[in-house]
Amino acid sequence: MRRVIFHVGPEKTGSTLVQAYFDLNQDEIRDAGGKRVAFFGPAAVRDSGLLSEAQTIVGGGQGPIPGLASLLSQAGDASTVIVSHESLFGHPDTAGFYGSEGGRRTLIHRMIAGSAECGEFVFYYKQPHKLIESYYRHHVMHGGKLAPMDYLERVPLLKMSFVEFKEDLESLAGADRVKMLDARIQDADAFFRRFCAALDLVIEKHALAVPAQTNKSWSALKTELSRIANAKMAPAERSGWLRAMAAIPLGESSDAPMVPRIVTDLVERVYRDEHQKLMSQLADKIPESVS
């Protein structure tokens, strides 16, 4: 039985960190049944055509979605396939351009109908990037003088959930074939404190408390992560780039070298935990027929 996980979000910066994590740890990543996990991140989703196809439908248009079949065909013998893009189902915080709930419903129907060989679908939606950006941009730019929790109420965690589609989807795909994995931040306070503690270590390690330096570094971080996300790099190439950049001593020639150090630290400290949590949640859903 093949499981398809639609990992909708976080935004591009966060998606690139998730992509980097899978690239750097792909040989170790297995589902709870011990089988290989295939991960298709932002670049793969875009290049397959699925992104443009999906956004057309979300916006009210018509048409097939061969991009999904293309990705599934590349997954080989993987029993778990993760399709990840921050805008795959539109963006819940933006009206108009990114479509409607009706369009999202239609798209999900098309995805299920177009992947009949898949035994289970898991819709996994999470958006920690708003927390990351808010804390990084504001807390460290003020020299670490402001309490991290001051920003929690300013951050819109999530405004969209697929749970309301459950009955409709089950009637289309068959009972228990579609799983709604509620991966929203359940304990926002605990998550935010854990993330801030990890990021504080990175800030302290690289002496990023100087506002001007930090602001410049954040700009470089977003630029570099966007470049990686949009580059047509093979996993080995992207992995090699990250490792090579992480080996450059901090502060040489420009602020760019501190970017990959932040990336690799965040991947290690944050997304390893997130991946383990996801696999743990999925472990409870593996049917007895899967060895």
C-alpha positions as CSV (number, residue, x, y, z in Angstrom):
1,M,0.0,0.0,0.0
2,R,1.4,3.4,-0.9
3,R,0.8,6.4,1.2
4,V,0.8,9.9,-0.3
5,I,1.3,12.8,2.0
6,F,0.5,16.3,0.7
7,H,2.7,18.5,2.9
8,V,1.1,21.9,2.4
9,G,3.5,24.5,3.8
10,P,5.4,26.0,5.3
11,E,6.3,29.0,3.1
12,K,9.3,28.9,0.8
13,T,12.0,29.5,3.4
14,G,10.7,26.8,5.6
15,S,10.0,24.4,2.7
16,T,13.6,24.8,1.6
17,L,14.8,23.8,5.1
18,V,12.5,20.7,4.9
19,Q,14.0,19.9,1.5
20,A,17.5,20.3,2.8
21,Y,16.7,18.0,5.7
22,F,15.5,15.3,3.4
23,D,18.4,15.7,1.0
24,L,21.0,15.5,3.8
25,N,19.3,12.5,5.5
26,Q,17.7,10.7,2.6
27,D,19.5,7.4,3.3
28,E,18.3,7.3,6.9
29,I,14.7,8.4,6.3
30,R,12.2,5.5,6.5
31,D,8.6,5.3,7.3
32,A,7.4,3.5,10.4
33,G,7.4,0.3,8.4
34,G,11.0,0.7,7.6
35,K,10.5,1.5,3.9
36,R,11.9,4.3,1.9
37,V,10.3,7.7,1.8
38,A,10.3,9.7,-1.5
39,F,10.2,13.5,-1.0
40,F,9.3,16.0,-3.7
41,G,9.9,19.5,-2.6
42,P,9.1,23.0,-4.2
43,A,11.4,22.6,-7.2
44,A,10.1,19.2,-8.1
45,V,6.5,20.2,-7.7
46,R,7.0,23.2,-9.9
47,D,9.0,21.4,-12.6
48,S,6.5,18.5,-12.8
49,G,3.8,21.0,-13.8
50,L,1.7,20.1,-10.7
51,L,2.0,23.5,-9.2
52,S,0.6,25.4,-12.1
53,E,-2.1,22.7,-12.7
54,A,-3.1,22.9,-9.1
55,Q,-3.3,26.6,-8.9
56,T,-5.3,26.8,-12.0
57,I,-7.9,24.5,-10.4
58,V,-7.8,26.3,-7.1
59,G,-8.5,29.5,-9.0
60,G,-11.6,28.1,-10.5
61,G,-10.2,26.8,-13.7
62,Q,-10.4,23.3,-15.3
63,G,-8.0,20.8,-16.5
64,P,-6.1,17.6,-15.6
65,I,-3.3,17.2,-13.2
66,P,-0.7,14.9,-14.9
67,G,2.0,16.5,-12.8
68,L,0.9,14.3,-9.8
69,A,1.2,11.1,-11.9
70,S,4.6,12.3,-13.0
71,L,5.8,12.6,-9.5
72,L,4.4,9.3,-8.4
73,S,6.1,7.6,-11.3
74,Q,9.4,8.9,-10.0
75,A,8.9,7.6,-6.5
76,G,10.1,4.1,-7.5
77,D,9.4,1.5,-4.8
78,A,8.8,4.1,-2.0
79,S,5.8,3.2,0.1
80,T,5.5,6.8,1.3
81,V,5.5,9.8,-1.0
82,I,5.6,13.3,0.3
83,V,4.6,16.1,-2.1
84,S,5.5,19.5,-0.5
85,H,4.9,23.0,-1.6
86,E,3.8,26.0,0.3
87,S,1.3,27.1,-2.4
88,L,0.0,23.8,-3.6
89,F,-3.5,24.5,-2.4
90,G,-3.3,28.2,-2.5
91,H,-2.4,30.5,0.3
92,P,-5.0,30.9,3.1
93,D,-3.9,34.4,4.1
94,T,-4.3,35.9,0.6
95,A,-7.7,36.5,-1.0
96,G,-8.4,36.5,-4.7
97,F,-5.2,35.4,-6.5
98,Y,-4.9,32.1,-4.6
99,G,-8.4,30.9,-5.2
100,S,-11.2,29.7,-3.0
101,E,-12.2,26.8,-0.6
102,G,-14.3,25.5,-3.4
103,G,-11.3,25.4,-5.7
104,R,-9.3,23.6,-3.1
105,R,-12.1,21.0,-2.6
106,T,-12.1,20.4,-6.4
107,L,-8.4,20.0,-6.5
108,I,-8.3,17.5,-3.7
109,H,-11.0,15.5,-5.4
110,R,-9.0,15.5,-8.6
111,M,-5.9,14.3,-6.8
112,I,-7.6,11.4,-5.2
113,A,-9.4,10.4,-8.4
114,G,-6.2,10.7,-10.4
115,S,-4.2,8.4,-8.1
116,A,-6.4,5.3,-7.8
117,E,-3.4,3.1,-7.1
118,C,-2.6,4.8,-3.9
119,G,-4.1,3.3,-0.8
120,E,-4.0,6.2,1.6
121,F,-3.8,10.0,1.4
122,V,-2.6,12.1,4.3
123,F,-3.2,15.9,4.2
124,Y,-0.5,17.5,6.4
125,Y,-0.6,21.2,6.8
126,K,1.8,23.2,8.9
127,Q,3.1,26.7,8.8
128,P,5.9,27.4,11.3
129,H,7.6,30.0,9.0
130,K,5.6,32.9,10.3
131,L,7.0,32.1,13.8
132,I,10.5,31.8,12.4
133,E,10.4,35.1,10.5
134,S,8.7,37.0,13.3
135,Y,11.1,35.9,15.9
136,Y,14.2,36.2,13.8
137,R,13.4,39.6,12.3
138,H,12.2,41.3,15.5
139,H,13.7,39.6,18.5
140,V,17.3,39.5,17.4
141,M,17.1,42.9,15.6
142,H,16.4,44.4,19.1
143,G,19.5,42.7,20.5
144,G,17.5,40.0,22.2
145,K,15.9,42.4,24.7
146,L,12.3,41.6,23.9
147,A,10.7,38.5,25.2
148,P,10.0,35.9,22.5
149,M,6.4,35.3,23.7
150,D,5.7,39.0,23.0
151,Y,5.4,37.9,19.3
152,L,3.2,34.9,19.6
153,E,-0.1,36.7,19.5
154,R,1.0,38.6,16.4
155,V,1.5,35.5,14.4
156,P,-1.4,34.0,12.4
157,L,-0.7,30.3,12.8
158,L,-3.2,28.8,10.4
159,K,-6.5,29.9,8.9
160,M,-7.2,26.8,6.8
161,S,-8.0,23.2,7.7
162,F,-8.9,20.2,5.6
163,V,-10.8,18.5,8.4
164,E,-14.1,19.8,7.2
165,F,-13.7,17.9,4.0
166,K,-13.4,14.5,5.7
167,E,-16.8,13.1,5.1
168,D,-16.9,14.4,1.5
169,L,-13.5,12.9,0.8
170,E,-14.3,9.6,2.4
171,S,-17.4,9.2,0.3
172,L,-15.3,9.8,-2.8
173,A,-12.3,7.7,-1.9
174,G,-13.7,5.1,0.4
175,A,-13.9,5.1,4.2
176,D,-10.5,5.2,5.9
177,R,-8.7,5.8,2.7
178,V,-8.2,9.5,3.4
179,K,-6.5,10.6,6.6
180,M,-6.7,14.1,8.0
181,L,-3.5,14.4,9.9
182,D,-4.1,17.5,12.0
183,A,-0.6,18.7,12.0
184,R,-1.3,22.3,13.0
185,I,0.6,23.6,16.0
186,Q,-1.4,22.1,18.8
187,D,0.6,23.7,21.6
188,A,1.8,27.0,20.1
189,D,3.4,28.1,23.4
190,A,5.5,25.0,23.7
191,F,6.5,25.0,20.0
192,F,7.4,28.6,20.0
193,R,9.5,28.3,23.2
194,R,11.3,25.2,21.8
195,F,12.0,26.9,18.5
196,C,13.2,30.2,20.2
197,A,15.5,28.3,22.5
198,A,17.1,26.5,19.5
199,L,17.4,29.7,17.5
200,D,18.8,31.5,20.5
201,L,21.7,29.0,20.5
202,V,22.3,29.8,16.8
203,I,22.2,33.5,17.4
204,E,24.6,33.3,20.4
205,K,27.0,30.9,18.5
206,H,27.3,33.3,15.6
207,A,27.1,36.6,17.6
208,L,24.1,37.8,15.6
209,A,22.8,40.2,18.1
210,V,24.0,43.3,16.3
211,P,20.9,44.7,14.6
212,A,22.5,45.9,11.3
213,Q,24.4,42.6,10.9
214,T,21.3,40.5,11.8
215,N,19.1,42.4,9.4
216,K,21.6,41.9,6.6
217,S,22.0,38.3,7.4
218,W,18.2,37.7,7.4
219,S,18.0,39.2,3.9
220,A,20.9,37.0,2.8
221,L,19.2,34.0,4.3
222,K,15.9,34.5,2.4
223,T,17.8,35.2,-0.8
224,E,19.9,32.1,-0.6
225,L,17.1,29.8,0.5
226,S,14.9,31.1,-2.4
227,R,17.8,30.5,-4.8
228,I,18.2,26.9,-3.6
229,A,14.4,26.3,-3.7
230,N,14.2,27.6,-7.3
231,A,17.4,26.0,-8.6
232,K,17.1,22.9,-10.6
233,M,19.5,21.0,-8.4
234,A,19.6,17.3,-8.0
235,P,19.5,16.2,-4.3
236,A,23.3,15.4,-4.4
237,E,24.1,18.8,-5.8
238,R,22.0,20.6,-3.2
239,S,23.4,18.5,-0.4
240,G,26.9,19.2,-1.7
241,W,26.2,23.0,-1.8
242,L,24.9,23.0,1.8
243,R,27.9,21.0,3.1
244,A,30.4,23.1,1.2
245,M,28.9,26.4,2.4
246,A,28.6,25.1,6.0
247,A,32.3,24.5,6.0
248,I,33.2,28.1,5.3
249,P,34.3,29.9,8.4
250,L,31.9,32.6,9.6
251,G,32.6,36.1,8.6
252,E,34.8,35.5,5.6
253,S,34.4,38.0,2.7
254,S,30.7,38.6,3.2
255,D,27.7,37.8,5.3
256,A,26.7,34.9,3.0
257,P,28.7,32.3,4.8
258,M,26.6,32.7,7.9
259,V,23.5,31.7,5.9
260,P,24.2,28.0,5.5
261,R,25.4,27.7,9.1
262,I,21.9,29.0,10.2
263,V,20.3,26.6,7.7
264,T,22.1,23.5,8.9
265,D,21.6,24.4,12.5
266,L,17.9,24.9,12.0
267,V,17.6,21.7,10.0
268,E,19.3,19.8,12.8
269,R,17.5,21.4,15.8
270,V,14.0,22.0,14.4
271,Y,13.1,19.9,11.4
272,R,14.6,16.6,12.7
273,D,12.1,16.9,15.6
274,E,9.3,17.7,13.1
275,H,10.2,14.8,10.9
276,Q,10.2,12.4,13.9
277,K,6.9,13.7,15.0
278,L,5.4,13.2,11.6
279,M,6.7,9.6,11.3
280,S,5.4,8.9,14.8
281,Q,1.9,10.2,13.9
282,L,2.0,8.0,10.7
283,A,3.1,4.9,12.6
284,D,-0.3,4.8,14.3
285,K,-2.0,4.7,10.9
286,I,0.0,1.9,9.2
287,P,-2.4,-1.0,8.4
288,E,-1.4,-4.5,9.4
289,S,-1.0,-5.5,5.7
290,V,2.1,-3.2,5.5
291,S,5.2,-5.0,6.6
